[in-house]
Amino acid sequence: EWSEASQWTASADLEAARRAPTIRLLAPVEVIVPNRNLERYLKLEIARRRGIAANLHISFLTGWISDLTERHVGSLALADGECLTGVLLALLLDDELLADPEFAPVRTYLHAAGDRPDVEDFRRHQLAERLAHLFEEYGFSRPEMLLTWRHGPTLAGQATEATEHWQRRLWLECIRVLSERGREGERRSVPFPELVATLRRSHLRLE
């Protein structure tokens, strides 16, 4: 949820954008948001503060980044939620991988509703979707944590340390699978933080 300061800043930024000398009078203001919930919230807050929310061109962050990547770094693609769901589902179907003691909490979840194969498969798919959404959100709100995970955990000694261990391991396995696919000739999918870093290195202003 946005703070009062964040809401005021968004409204002020919108006013500044409309007054920019390079903006045509009737041109819509470009707004980029991470999801539909924030889009609705932002429109309501702008309307509440300014009386109307009109002439806005709103794009979702993943789609905007994907389009930008395709135009400027054609060899890469964004590892979005759909992509991550597929990779995670393949990993959760790997019984040899899940036999690792680190994944004990994952096995407990998968078997919690019984050992029927159809029930387990449903829970695998459910968990893959939830984790894909979580990892995607990490990329937006905690990119430094995902980058640090390549070198080690970040929550040593904290109550959530055990959860971080298996999540980090699954994340690193996702990176491994995506890298292998890239070496096999597919367009290489990379996580949001790394893709943004690549676009910045390509001399594009993403501030």
C-alpha positions as a printed Julia matrix, in Angstrom:
207×3 Matrix{Float64}:
   0.0     0.0     0.0
   1.29    3.44   -0.89
   2.04    5.95    1.84
   0.61    9.47    1.74
   4.03   10.73    0.62
   4.1     8.23   -2.28
   0.59    9.23   -3.37
   1.5    12.92   -3.31
   4.71   12.23   -5.27
   2.81   10.29   -7.95
   0.33   13.13   -8.32
   3.12   15.71   -8.5
   5.03   13.62  -11.06
   1.91   13.38  -13.2
   1.46   17.17  -13.13
   5.12   17.69  -14.02
   4.8    15.26  -16.93
   1.81   17.16  -18.31
   3.73   20.45  -18.16
   6.94   19.11  -19.73
   7.86   21.19  -22.81
   8.4    18.09  -24.93
   4.87   16.77  -24.32
   2.15   17.63  -26.84
  -0.97   19.14  -25.32
  -3.27   16.19  -26.02
  -0.65   13.45  -25.76
  -1.4    10.87  -23.05
   0.92   10.63  -20.06
   2.87    7.36  -19.98
   2.48    5.47  -16.69
   4.11    2.11  -15.93
   2.77   -0.08  -13.11
   3.68   -3.6   -11.93
   0.15   -5.06  -11.89
  -3.56   -4.39  -12.46
  -4.29   -3.88   -8.76
  -1.89   -0.94   -8.59
  -3.29    0.41  -11.86
  -6.78    0.61  -10.33
  -5.47    2.03   -7.08
  -3.41    4.66   -8.88
  -6.36    5.78  -11.02
  -8.58    6.1    -7.95
  -5.95    8.11   -6.05
  -5.28   10.43   -9.0
  -9.03   10.99   -9.43
  -9.45   11.62   -5.71
  -6.62   14.16   -5.58
  -7.1    15.87   -8.95
 -10.81   15.36   -9.63
 -10.26   13.18  -12.72
  -7.91   10.48  -14.0
  -7.91   10.82  -17.78
  -5.62   10.7   -20.81
  -3.29    8.16  -19.21
  -1.49    5.46  -21.18
  -0.83    2.73  -18.63
   1.53   -0.15  -19.36
   2.41   -3.12  -17.18
   6.04   -3.29  -16.16
   6.71   -6.8   -17.52
   5.2    -6.0   -20.91
   7.04   -2.68  -21.15
  10.38   -4.28  -20.27
   9.74   -7.16  -22.7
   9.02   -4.76  -25.57
  12.09   -2.69  -24.73
  14.25   -5.81  -24.6
  12.99   -7.11  -27.94
  13.83   -3.8   -29.6
  17.29   -3.32  -28.11
  18.63   -6.68  -26.84
  17.05   -9.24  -29.13
  19.08  -12.15  -27.78
  17.42  -11.9   -24.35
  13.9   -12.22  -23.0
  12.29  -11.52  -19.64
  11.82  -14.53  -17.38
   8.32  -13.47  -16.36
   5.81  -15.3   -14.19
   4.64  -17.6   -16.97
   8.21  -18.57  -17.84
   9.14  -19.15  -14.2
   6.02  -21.26  -13.61
   7.07  -23.66  -16.35
  10.63  -23.95  -15.05
   9.51  -24.41  -11.45
   6.97  -27.07  -12.4
   9.7   -29.05  -14.14
  11.89  -28.76  -11.04
   9.07  -29.82   -8.72
   8.56  -32.91  -10.87
  12.21  -33.88  -10.4
  12.03  -36.42   -7.55
  15.82  -36.73   -7.44
  16.2   -33.0    -6.86
  13.46  -32.91   -4.22
  15.09  -35.79   -2.34
  17.71  -33.29   -1.11
  17.22  -32.69    2.65
  17.05  -28.96    1.94
  13.69  -29.51    0.24
  12.05  -31.29    3.18
   9.48  -28.45    3.61
   8.56  -28.73   -0.07
   8.05  -32.48    0.17
   5.92  -32.0     3.28
   3.68  -29.58    1.4
   3.35  -31.84   -1.65
   2.37  -34.86    0.48
   0.15  -32.97    2.93
  -3.08  -33.88    1.11
  -2.2   -37.56    0.63
  -0.12  -39.61   -1.78
  -2.53  -39.8    -4.72
  -0.6   -38.84   -7.87
  -3.32  -36.5    -9.16
  -3.44  -34.63   -5.84
   0.35  -34.32   -5.73
   0.45  -33.05   -9.3
  -2.19  -30.45   -8.5
  -0.16  -29.25   -5.51
   3.02  -29.16   -7.62
   1.31  -26.91  -10.14
  -0.2   -24.78   -7.39
   3.17  -24.35   -5.68
   4.92  -23.59   -8.99
   2.46  -20.77   -9.72
   2.75  -19.31   -6.22
   6.54  -19.4    -6.25
   6.71  -17.9    -9.74
   4.58  -14.99   -8.57
   6.73  -14.65   -5.44
  10.0   -14.69   -7.38
   8.61  -12.18   -9.86
   7.66   -9.9    -6.95
  11.15  -10.33   -5.48
  12.53   -9.11   -8.79
  10.45   -5.93   -8.56
  10.78   -5.15   -4.85
  13.93   -6.98   -3.67
  16.24   -7.29   -6.69
  19.35   -6.95   -4.54
  18.34  -10.09   -2.62
  18.06  -12.18   -5.81
  21.46  -10.96   -6.96
  22.97  -11.71   -3.53
  21.48  -15.23   -3.56
  24.05  -16.18   -6.2
  26.72  -15.83   -3.49
  24.88  -17.02   -0.38
  21.81  -16.61    1.84
  20.91  -13.25    3.38
  18.87  -14.19    6.46
  21.37  -16.14    8.59
  20.22  -16.33   12.21
  16.72  -15.02   11.48
  13.42  -16.85   11.98
  12.88  -17.19    8.22
  16.34  -18.63    7.55
  15.04  -22.16    6.78
  12.47  -20.82    4.3
  15.11  -18.75    2.55
  17.35  -21.81    2.15
  14.91  -23.84    0.05
  13.59  -20.81   -1.84
  17.13  -19.74   -2.68
  18.0   -23.24   -3.85
  14.96  -23.36   -6.13
  15.78  -19.91   -7.48
  19.34  -20.94   -8.3
  18.01  -24.07  -10.01
  15.74  -21.83  -12.09
  18.75  -19.74  -13.12
  20.64  -22.92  -14.05
  17.79  -24.21  -16.23
  17.35  -20.84  -17.96
  21.09  -20.65  -18.65
  21.14  -24.17  -20.11
  18.26  -23.34  -22.43
  20.15  -20.28  -23.63
  23.21  -22.38  -24.43
  21.02  -24.75  -26.43
  20.2   -21.98  -28.88
  16.97  -20.68  -27.42
  16.51  -17.0   -26.76
  17.92  -16.7   -23.24
  15.41  -15.7   -20.57
  16.84  -13.75  -17.64
  15.28  -12.46  -14.41
  14.02   -8.91  -14.11
  16.97   -7.45  -12.1
  19.58   -8.79  -14.52
  17.61   -7.71  -17.56
  17.28   -4.15  -16.24
  21.03   -4.1   -15.54
  21.68   -5.24  -19.13
  19.41   -2.56  -20.54
  21.21    0.09  -18.49
  24.53   -1.11  -19.83
  23.04   -0.71  -23.31
  22.93    3.05  -22.61
  19.18    3.16  -22.14
  17.91    5.44  -19.43
  15.77    3.4   -17.01
  15.77    5.75  -14.03
